[in-house]
Amino acid sequence: MPDTDFEELPDIVRSFRPKCPGCTPAKLTEPGARPCSFYDCSGLPKELEVTCDLCIYDFAAEDGQVKCDQATCETAIRLRGNVENYRTWLRLIKEEPSRQN
């Protein structure tokens, strides 16, 4: 996909890199890796939050037990809206080493 996808991400998302001990780009982007939620990854921008802190439903992986009506819950609507940002950001992280060469 073109770099313009990355340029459309908010600045805070493009510049964010996890600082959690043991978190590496390889670990973050490996198949089956679970997205961080704001209570797991310090400094995670709200634009990358994809896990509900109330029902622990993961909107990126579509996993967990939803305790709300996803069509009307403001949190669910916001988090579902972040999934594309999250996936594009993961691609950015994964492609970053090759883009720096």
C-alpha positions as a Python dict, from the first residue, in 0.01 Angstrom:
ca = {
    (1, 'M'): (0, 0, 0),
    (2, 'P'): (123, 351, -67),
    (3, 'D'): (299, 572, 187),
    (4, 'T'): (8, 816, 156),
    (5, 'D'): (-190, 580, 382),
    (6, 'F'): (70, 648, 650),
    (7, 'E'): (59, 1023, 590),
    (8, 'E'): (-316, 1021, 653),
    (9, 'L'): (-262, 894, 1007),
    (10, 'P'): (-274, 1161, 1279),
    (11, 'D'): (76, 1285, 1373),
    (12, 'I'): (49, 1140, 1724),
    (13, 'V'): (-19, 795, 1574),
    (14, 'R'): (263, 812, 1317),
    (15, 'S'): (515, 909, 1583),
    (16, 'F'): (400, 671, 1858),
    (17, 'R'): (628, 379, 1940),
    (18, 'P'): (559, 150, 2236),
    (19, 'K'): (804, 178, 2523),
    (20, 'C'): (684, -128, 2713),
    (21, 'P'): (965, -363, 2822),
    (22, 'G'): (996, -651, 2580),
    (23, 'C'): (777, -492, 2311),
    (24, 'T'): (957, -494, 1977),
    (25, 'P'): (833, -424, 1622),
    (26, 'A'): (867, -795, 1545),
    (27, 'K'): (661, -895, 1849),
    (28, 'L'): (404, -622, 1787),
    (29, 'T'): (345, -723, 1425),
    (30, 'E'): (373, -1103, 1444),
    (31, 'P'): (68, -1298, 1325),
    (32, 'G'): (-186, -1336, 1603),
    (33, 'A'): (-39, -1055, 1814),
    (34, 'R'): (-303, -888, 2028),
    (35, 'P'): (-346, -512, 2022),
    (36, 'C'): (-255, -317, 2330),
    (37, 'S'): (-522, -128, 2513),
    (38, 'F'): (-474, 199, 2693),
    (39, 'Y'): (-433, 26, 3029),
    (40, 'D'): (-160, -205, 2896),
    (41, 'C'): (56, 32, 2694),
    (42, 'S'): (153, 360, 2855),
    (43, 'G'): (111, 659, 2629),
    (44, 'L'): (-104, 478, 2372),
    (45, 'P'): (-285, 753, 2178),
    (46, 'K'): (-663, 740, 2196),
    (47, 'E'): (-662, 703, 1816),
    (48, 'L'): (-502, 357, 1856),
    (49, 'E'): (-729, 227, 2133),
    (50, 'V'): (-923, -75, 2003),
    (51, 'T'): (-1005, -263, 2326),
    (52, 'C'): (-1294, -164, 2552),
    (53, 'D'): (-1185, -115, 2911),
    (54, 'L'): (-1530, -217, 3039),
    (55, 'C'): (-1597, -543, 2858),
    (56, 'I'): (-1241, -611, 2732),
    (57, 'Y'): (-1378, -662, 2380),
    (58, 'D'): (-1102, -634, 2120),
    (59, 'F'): (-1241, -464, 1810),
    (60, 'A'): (-929, -526, 1597),
    (61, 'A'): (-938, -902, 1660),
    (62, 'E'): (-1318, -909, 1704),
    (63, 'D'): (-1271, -1110, 2021),
    (64, 'G'): (-1431, -1104, 2363),
    (65, 'Q'): (-1777, -1067, 2511),
    (66, 'V'): (-1956, -749, 2421),
    (67, 'K'): (-2164, -612, 2706),
    (68, 'C'): (-2325, -331, 2509),
    (69, 'D'): (-2517, -261, 2192),
    (70, 'Q'): (-2231, -192, 1952),
    (71, 'A'): (-2464, 7, 1728),
    (72, 'T'): (-2544, 265, 1999),
    (73, 'C'): (-2258, 247, 2252),
    (74, 'E'): (-2040, 556, 2203),
    (75, 'T'): (-1729, 371, 2324),
    (76, 'A'): (-1788, 82, 2084),
    (77, 'I'): (-1844, 320, 1792),
    (78, 'R'): (-1523, 513, 1874),
    (79, 'L'): (-1311, 199, 1919),
    (80, 'R'): (-1446, 34, 1604),
    (81, 'G'): (-1357, 358, 1422),
    (82, 'N'): (-996, 325, 1542),
    (83, 'V'): (-941, -21, 1391),
    (84, 'E'): (-829, 110, 1050),
    (85, 'N'): (-583, 354, 1218),
    (86, 'Y'): (-451, 64, 1426),
    (87, 'R'): (-402, -166, 1127),
    (88, 'T'): (-238, 107, 918),
    (89, 'W'): (-9, 193, 1210),
    (90, 'L'): (93, -174, 1240),
    (91, 'R'): (185, -173, 869),
    (92, 'L'): (389, 143, 928),
    (93, 'I'): (578, -24, 1215),
    (94, 'K'): (636, -339, 1012),
    (95, 'E'): (759, -152, 703),
    (96, 'E'): (961, 109, 891),
    (97, 'P'): (1300, -69, 872),
    (98, 'S'): (1278, -109, 493),
    (99, 'R'): (1158, 251, 448),
    (100, 'Q'): (1461, 387, 638),
    (101, 'N'): (1708, 231, 394),
}
